[in-house]
Amino acid sequence: MKCFLILCSSLLFPFIGKAQGSASGNESTSAAKGDTATKARVFNYVEQQPMPGFDLSEYLQANLHYPREARKANIEGKVIVKFVIDEIGTVSDVHIVRGIGGGCDDEAQRVVAAMPKWKPGTQNGKAVKVYFTLPINFVLEDRRKR
């Protein structure tokens, strides 16, 4: 049984939260904290979103493997992965927001964590850490033809 992994390309960009919001929701930054507070903040949305320096769809197609357990159990669905792109474009803090089980969650997390560097997001002309949310569809080929 052949299978396909489909990237939901219409959702390649992070879900928009508060403009310039931080993960902690603490928006107060005193002048004494200066750049330290900005560097520690992870933005939900920035002026210039991070962008992969590679074809994301091709990367996922080449590197994701449908887990045997999921294939045997006919598990299909969308895994939502959230991660941070830091100031130099490195992927970190990868976690599953919504999973489907059968090994698909672990596989999506593994492949996202191994991604090459991205072009970092910027806020006020400076590279900053940004949350990025990526949906990955796991679809068995036999069902796709219906």
Secondary structure, DSSP 8 states (H G I E B T S, - for coil): --EEEEE-GGG-S----STT-BSS------TTTHHHHHHH-EESS-SB--EESS-HHHHHHHH----HHHHHTT--EEEEEEEEE-TTS-EEEEEEEE---TTHHHHHHHHHHT---EE-EEETTEEEEEEEEEEEEEEEHHHHT-
